[in-house]
């Protein structure tokens, strides 16, 4: 998913976690004048566009009150506009492009792995700092932890900024092949390809020694080979017979790490990030004799290409001229533009 660390075009990486775009670490709760005044400016702005906000919502059986998430407290930087997106769960709507894409990916995994992957799509997006960062080895001084980049509910709690936040817990609970889909939150400027709320899918697969020992290759090469085969199959399932390439990259949670790119509509398009899970993550989850792979992909980025949706803000539109264009199971129906500027709510253009 195209999410930036800075506003500069040269340095707008697809992932918050890639090394080449680190910038100086900012202390999350710095009480400097600059930080607190930026926060109050945000609050003022969000009040201006405030829509009626539901005050209690339920996600995966957990009741969440507005006052649990939006608080007038220096450790909290969640505006009402962002709270209003919690519980919308576009990825659970079978007739929404994000839900249609999720289901198409589910179909691929069900078919390829005989329904062996466990699927999670209603895990609560409010997670601990430990789950979001520490458990997946994000360094203590990494920019993604900063108050500027992440929505903090309090000093120990955030709105997840990636679905990788659930990896360690699910491994600890004994899951060895799983997909996690959910809404993720990052503080960012808004434009046609960036929005502070978007959707990701995470996949993890763990192997036992007998699996790689039989193959005669070492554990890491075995997992990397299986990962590439799986994801090339997924890309063909979604995009047809496209040209693909693998690019080496860096993520704190995997080593080696890769990105998959496909040549689509005369451009190289980054599809996802992935790699062989760091042993430390497996070890902490009680898996000392295993190897695993993991991937993460941004659903909006792919849905925009597949459905030809030109602006990421349209995914939030309730205008019937948008919603009525998509039907369950219909991946890649081409979106027919209408006058979007007039019909999107003002807060979609300015939030947070
Ligand atoms: N969490 C990464 C992000 O938000 C995406 C990702 C990359 C997930 C590599 C993974 C992975 O599991 O192995 O940009």
Boltz pocket constraint, residues with backbone or C-beta under 6 A from the ligand:
constraints:
  - pocket:
      binder: B
      contacts: [[A, 14], [A, 15], [A, 16], [A, 17], [A, 161], [A, 162], [A, 163], [A, 164], [A, 202], [A, 203], [A, 251], [A, 253], [A, 254], [A, 258], [A, 273], [A, 274], [A, 275], [A, 294], [A, 295], [A, 296], [A, 297]]
      max_distance: 6.0
